[in-house]
Amino acid sequence: MKKRNFLSGTRHMKWVALFVLAFTAAVVPSQKIRAAAGTTFEVKVDSGYLALRSGKAFDRSNEIGQLNTGDLVEITDRKDSTYWYAYSPKLDKAGYVDKNYLQVAENSAASNDSWTVKVKSGYLALRNTAAYNDTNEIGRLNTGDTVLVKDSSDSTYWYVYSPKLDKSGYVDNRYIYNSGLWTVKVEKGYLALRNKPAYNDSNEIGQLNTGDNVQVKDTSDDNYWYVYSPQLDKTGYVDKNYLTGGPEVTYPTMTVQVDKGFLALRSAKAFDKNNEIGQLNTGDTVEIIEKEDKTYWYVYVPKLGKEGYVDKNYLK
């Protein structure tokens, strides 16, 4: 019986150890993974340090680290009105910090995206939380004021920095616009503006035609982007596959040069009469979209209003 109890105890200890390891892995996720999903902020204190805490409270007993002016943190949770959850690469720790001592880092990937305020009347409120509430206003923005978008992950309230107010906060993204426009391009019919990111006859709230412009608000969905249509004065979802251009898309232009005949625009990367979808002559221009293939590059032809493949050896 003793031997049996000993073996049972040994197995029990092994299972306990395995459970502890599994539990630790479950409740302590990789801090670097957590950090990758956040927005970079920089610590700014007039004197002393900013405490990294294990709880949402000012308490000496919950300090787990000290951050100085210039230190960077990745914010992954901003639900609390005062204490935000952050990861510190310097300390390799995650915890809570007082948001009042943070400013968006200038080298953050989310920074330097300038948008302009546009309201029909009144003002656009700058808020300290991502919600409509009379008590959370920290500033007022008027038509023509500019803001730098720092985080556009929320569908309605974006986190911005206002140079005019020298403050960061949340604004309703329906009232800010950037200069980069995307253009609708459909071969026939129209592009539906929808109130949901799905193809459904019942969710159409507007119709967009080739040449109409939209401002893209959210590109997180693989197929349906959230946009604002100045023409319809509405926001909604559209199939991104029917949008061209945009503030971040610029294609180099090249010119066709053939000794005789024409350069074929093709639907596939192959020399085949069956895949010809257009003819290009010397002097015609194309926009290079993709050039990974050794011979056939994917281009857009303004003259034809078509995309396809051409033999790169006839481009200059």
Beta strands, then each sheet from edge to edge (+ up, - down):
strand 1: 39-43
strand 2: 50-53
strand 3: 63-67
strand 4: 72-77
strand 5: 83-88
strand 6: 93-98
strand 7: 102-104
strand 8: 113-117
strand 9: 124-127
strand 10: 137-141
strand 11: 146-151
strand 12: 157-162
strand 13: 167-172
strand 14: 176-177
strand 15: 182-184
strand 16: 191-194
strand 17: 204-208
strand 18: 213-218
strand 19: 224-229
strand 20: 234-239
strand 21: 243-245
strand 22: 253-255
strand 23: 263-266
strand 24: 276-280
strand 25: 285-290
strand 26: 296-301
strand 27: 306-311
sheet 1: 6+ 5- 4+ 1- 7+
sheet 2: 2+ 3-
sheet 3: 13+ 12- 11+ 8- 14+
sheet 4: 9+ 10-
sheet 5: 20+ 19- 18+ 15- 21+
sheet 6: 16+ 17-
sheet 7: 22+ 25- 26+ 27-
sheet 8: 23+ 24-
end
